[in-house]
Amino acid sequence: MKRKLGKRAIQELDIDGIKVSVEKKKIKNMYIRVTPPSGQVKITAPLSVSDEAICKFVASRSQWIQKHQQRFIQQRVSAKVEDINGENLLLWGQSYPLEVVCSGRNAVTFADQKIVLQVNKAGAQQCEAVINEWYREILKAAIPLVLAKSERIMGVKAREWRIKNMRTRWGTCNIQERRIWLNLQLVKKAPECLEYVIIHELVHLLEKGHNDKFRAYMDSFYPDWRRVKAALNSIVP
Ligand SMILES: [Zn+2]
């Protein structure tokens, strides 16, 4: 693609995957720059220089280009993560400080009473997605034990369970399908909340409505349910 800007011609080239904009001018030497914020490569070249020579020039400096592009990416990530670095994250009812580290991969680790988030791309949204994935894995690992214990006590069995990030409900039960949905946000609450919600949803396999019969089941399977329910519902998911 070529476009004319007055007497100058700017040409865009793709050299081994590197997008380069080339401007030819009445100058003696060829110059290369990597510019913020995206790390765009710009070449200023004498009018007589061929595309081939430009390609060679760029190829010979590919390491230098990468180094500088990386630096701009890191700066962008740093600006974004500053917003959430030092924030507190909840896990099983406890609050832990979040440390955000720019890294070559996306990962979350929990060590020394803090949660460390590694992100490789810019964007607070990206950070949230990585954290939610980590939360999901933790909840996913916790559910089978609680569910199996509750099913044993109650003598009912769900056919399957799934996790969903819900805005208004901690759990739901599809009685016909015998499928239980659990809110991803439960991973932030005390473990007893997960147990309460699982038992609540399993009781729906015995009683559809929230009536006296339902409450009687709750009293027998989880006597402390009123306290946990009150604690859970004091905060909207
Ligand atoms: Zn219910």
Residues whose N, C-alpha, C, O or C-beta is under 5 A from the ligand:
A	BS01	ZN	none
